[in-house]
């Protein structure tokens, strides 16, 4: 191998940016700790940070701290690089974001302002060991979200209907339907706790009254956009 090739390979190993096509963008605004709006190629895009999950806004004060940290990392006008993973059912771009050679997603985990979303960590396969190590260190140091006796993971908080008391496992939302038998006529087995007819036709959350119900693959109506096992989540 030529010296120039060796140098390039070494540089690639040292940088935190995967060798995958990226898109340039500028930050318009940030929302909670894992969503923001950016401008790219003349379009306004909503981005959901891949491979991590930030505390919900109602998980006080952790949600507010996480949102503030993301805004600190990505103030309006900040130039970023987007490594798109996919688009979710809400039309958001799920992506890893970079400022220079630094992954913003990874930095949120290092600061204890987000946790590793293990269910979707394969989207960051090139750096997943760094994510797990960063979370372990943040947890050991009790940084941010980890500075509490019994942290409730964001996905568990959502599954519980968005309620949390005294740092205990959140209670179920009153809007969660009571279990029903799958033997009822025309009920899809993908939604065992409610009776929703199978596709076709395709249904949206606005077409049904159920919220926060269990979803099993293959989710024919695509109610579970973030694939955490809960459909039509009410936040």
Secondary structure, DSSP 8 states (H G I E B T S, - for coil): --HHHHHHHHHHHHSSS-SS--EEEEEEEE-STTEEEEEETTEEEEEEETTEE---TTSTTHHHHHHHHHHHHS-TT-EEEEEEEEE-TTS-EEEEEEETTEEHHHHHHHTTSSEE-GGGGGGGGGGHHHHHHHHHHHHHHT-GGGSSTT---HHHHHHTTS--STTS-----TTB-----TTSTT--TTSTTS----SSS---GGG---BSEE--TT-TT---TT-SSEES---
